[in-house]
Amino acid sequence: MAECKSVATSLNRNLKLDADSGTTACEPTQYRQLIRSLIYLTFTRPNLSYPVDLISQFMKTPRDIHLDCAKRVLQYVSGTMDCGILYKTAMPIRLEGYTDADWASYKADRRSTSRFVFSLGSRAISWSSKKQPTIALPSIEAECRGTAVAACETVWLKRILKDLGVPIKDTTPLYYDVPILALNLEGWL
């Protein structure tokens, strides 16, 4: 896969996978080794967390379509080797958080996925992408649960910053799909 054609996204849009997807089974040992390597890669590439989480659910009985999705992630990695995160020192130090939820994204169990990311200035300091523990009937329920998880993370981060002696001047209300927290931390660092 070192000389493979690169792709712009790690997954196809609106891809819905389940255990019965695909026609033929692939070699489970090879698939598991590939997934383990991708999981290790997520430590330095958090943008791969969602696709790797999605395809790692089929390690027991992988099919050809699951292997194709894993190969697409490798194609994406191959094309983005030179990409990185630029940390700017001149940016104002603000704690910002974004949240999102994907309603009933898994066909097999109809569970939703909650995601959030928090940054301090230009640095991502906390992120998560995981399935919700229960099934949400309307989409607004999935959104509220995702926002509640992000709100808990907000409280936790605010307490850590307070323990570190970071002055917190003001906060903004909690919103979905926009900064859920913006703290003015000018003069710190």
C-alpha positions in Angstrom: 0.0 0.0 0.0 3.1 2.3 0.0 2.6 3.2 -3.6 -1.2 3.2 -3.6 -3.4 6.0 -5.1 -4.3 8.5 -2.3 -7.9 9.5 -1.5 -9.2 12.8 0.0 -11.4 11.2 2.7 -10.9 8.2 5.0 -14.4 6.8 4.4 -17.0 6.9 1.6 -19.8 9.3 2.4 -22.9 7.8 4.0 -21.2 4.5 4.4 -23.2 2.1 6.6 -21.4 -1.1 7.5 -22.8 -4.1 9.4 -21.6 -7.7 10.0 -23.5 -9.0 7.0 -22.1 -6.5 4.5 -20.0 -7.8 1.7 -20.1 -11.1 -0.1 -17.0 -13.1 0.9 -15.1 -13.4 4.1 -11.5 -12.2 4.2 -8.5 -13.6 6.2 -9.3 -12.6 9.8 -5.6 -12.7 11.0 -4.5 -10.2 8.3 -7.5 -8.0 9.0 -6.8 -7.9 12.7 -3.2 -7.1 12.2 -4.1 -4.2 10.0 -6.7 -2.9 12.5 -4.2 -3.1 15.3 -1.8 -1.1 13.4 -4.4 1.5 12.6 -5.5 1.7 16.2 -1.8 2.4 17.1 -1.8 5.1 14.5 -4.7 6.9 16.0 -2.5 8.0 18.9 -0.8 10.5 16.6 -3.6 10.9 14.1 -6.9 11.6 16.0 -8.7 12.3 12.8 -8.5 8.5 12.1 -10.4 7.6 15.4 -13.9 7.4 13.8 -13.0 5.3 10.7 -10.8 3.0 12.7 -13.5 2.6 15.4 -16.1 1.8 12.7 -14.0 -0.9 10.9 -12.7 -2.4 14.2 -16.1 -3.6 15.1 -15.9 -6.4 12.5 -12.7 -8.1 13.7 -14.5 -11.3 14.6 -15.8 -12.1 11.1 -14.5 -9.5 8.6 -15.7 -9.4 5.1 -14.2 -8.1 1.9 -16.0 -4.8 2.2 -14.6 -4.2 5.7 -11.1 -4.9 4.3 -11.7 -2.5 1.5 -12.7 0.2 4.0 -9.5 -0.5 6.0 -7.5 -0.2 2.7 -9.2 3.1 2.0 -8.0 4.4 5.4 -4.5 3.4 4.4 -4.9 5.2 1.1 -6.0 8.3 3.0 -3.0 8.0 5.3 -0.7 7.6 2.3 -2.0 10.9 0.8 -1.8 12.9 4.1 1.6 11.9 5.3 2.8 15.5 4.9 -0.2 17.0 6.7 0.0 18.1 10.2 -1.4 20.5 12.8 0.1 24.0 13.0 0.4 25.3 16.5 0.4 29.1 16.4 1.9 31.0 19.3 0.2 34.3 18.4 -3.4 32.9 18.7 -5.4 33.9 21.7 -5.5 31.2 24.4 -9.1 30.1 24.5 -10.7 26.8 25.4 -13.1 25.9 22.7 -15.2 22.8 22.3 -17.3 21.3 19.4 -19.8 18.5 19.6 -21.8 16.4 17.1 -23.9 13.3 17.1 -24.7 10.9 14.3 -28.2 9.4 14.9 -28.6 5.6 14.5 -25.4 5.3 12.5 -24.8 1.6 13.1 -27.3 -0.7 11.3 -26.7 -3.7 13.6 -27.7 -2.1 16.9 -29.1 1.3 15.7 -27.0 3.2 18.3 -25.9 6.7 17.7 -22.3 8.1 17.8 -21.3 11.1 19.9 -18.2 13.1 19.1 -16.5 16.1 20.6 -13.2 17.9 20.4 -11.7 20.5 22.7 -8.8 22.8 21.9 -6.8 25.2 23.9 -5.7 27.9 21.5 -4.7 26.0 18.4 -4.0 22.7 20.2 -6.4 19.8 20.4 -6.3 18.7 24.0 -9.3 16.3 24.4 -11.4 14.4 21.9 -13.8 11.5 21.8 -15.8 9.5 19.3 -17.9 6.6 20.7 -21.2 4.9 20.5 -23.9 6.0 22.9 -24.8 3.3 25.5 -28.5 3.2 24.6 -30.6 3.6 21.5 -32.0 7.1 20.8 -35.5 7.0 19.3 -35.6 10.6 17.8 -32.5 12.3 16.5 -32.8 15.1 19.0 -32.3 12.6 21.8 -29.0 11.5 20.3 -28.0 15.2 19.9 -28.9 15.9 23.6 -27.0 12.9 24.8 -23.9 13.9 22.8 -24.2 17.5 24.1 -24.5 16.1 27.7 -21.3 14.1 27.3 -19.5 17.2 26.0 -20.9 19.3 28.9 -19.4 16.8 31.3 -16.0 17.1 29.6 -16.4 20.9 29.8 -16.9 20.8 33.5 -13.9 18.4 33.9 -11.6 20.6 31.8 -12.7 23.8 33.6 -11.8 22.2 36.9 -8.4 21.1 35.7 -7.7 24.6 34.4 -8.8 26.1 37.8 -6.5 23.6 39.6 -3.7 24.7 37.4 -4.4 28.4 38.3 -5.6 29.4 34.8 -7.7 32.5 35.1 -11.2 32.0 33.5 -12.8 35.3 32.7 -16.0 34.4 30.9 -17.8 31.5 29.2 -20.3 31.2 26.4 -23.5 29.1 26.5 -23.4 25.5 25.4 -24.4 25.0 21.8 -24.5 22.1 19.4 -22.2 22.2 16.4 -20.6 25.5 17.3 -18.1 26.3 20.0 -19.6 24.8 23.1 -17.2 26.6 25.4 -15.0 29.6 24.8 -13.0 30.8 27.7 -10.8 33.9 27.6 -7.4 32.9 28.9 -5.4 35.9 27.7 -2.3 36.6 29.8 -1.8 32.9 30.6 1.2 31.2 29.0 
